Amino acid sequence: MRRKITRIVAVAALMMLAASMDVRSTKAHSQISSFGSTCVSYVPQSWGEYKGGSYQTGLAFQDGKGTLRFVTNMPCDGTPLPVLEIRRSSPNNN
């Protein structure tokens, strides 16, 4: 009987100790912070119409001549460099 009471007192003491600890919240906080500025990237109008995008290929643009440009890295306050450009005709007209 004495062992049982000792266990109950020990468990109660541990519970009180755990309740008194400063436990941080497990709620996830937003990782998006707004400090009054937004990242803006500029795409030249000569690149044409936005055709779509995906995680693998990036963003695609097609101009009036049929040239496709794919962009994967968009710099803030700048013009991105295409990682792939597909043209309708070859540079050499042989």
N, C-alpha and C positions, 0 to 999 in steps of 0.2 A: 504494500500500500504506500509505503514511504517513497519507493522508487517511482511510482506512478505520479505522486504529487510533485516530486522533484522534476520529472519530465514536463509536466504541465506548466510548472513555474518557469522552466527554462524556455519552453516554446513561447510562452506569453512574454517573457523578457525579450526574446529575439524579435517577436512581432512588434513590440513597442519600440525597440531600437530601429527596426526597419522603417516604421512609420515616422519616426522623428528625423530620418535622414533627408537631406535635400535631394530629391530625385528629379532629374530633368525631364521635361516633357518629351514624349516619344512622337509627338505630332510633327510631321514634315513641314518645313517652311519653304515658301516659294524661293526659287533660286534666281528669279528674274528681279533685278533691282532697277529702279528708275531713278536716276540722279539728274533728271532734266535734260538729258541728251540721248539721242537715238542714233544708232549706227545706220548710215545711209550710203548705199553703193549706187553708182551711176552707170547705166548701160547706154551706149550711144544709139541714137535713133537709126543710124545707118545699119545696125545689126538687125533691124526689122522687128517682126512680131515674135512675142514670147510663145513658144510651142508647148512648153510643159517642163516637168522636171522630176527627178527621182533621186534617191539616195546614191545610187550607183553611177548615174550619168551626169548628175548635176542639172543645171538649168539650160534649156535649149532655146535658141533664137534663130529665126530664118529670115533672111533679107529678100528683097525683090528678085534677085538673080538666082535664088535657090540655095545660096550658101548657108550651111548650118554651122552654128558656133555653140560649143558646150562650155559652160563655166562651172567650176566646182568650188573655187575659193572667192568669196566676195569680200573685198577689203572695205573698211569703213572710210567714208569720204574720199573715194577714189573710183577708178574704172577698173573692172576686173580684166584679167588676161585670159583668153580662151585656152582651155587645155586641149581642145580638138576643134579643127575647122575643116569642114567637108565642103568642097566646091563642086559645082556642076560640070565644069570643063577643066581640062588639064592646062597648066601654064605653057606647055609646049604644044603647038598645033601642028604636029608632024603627020 
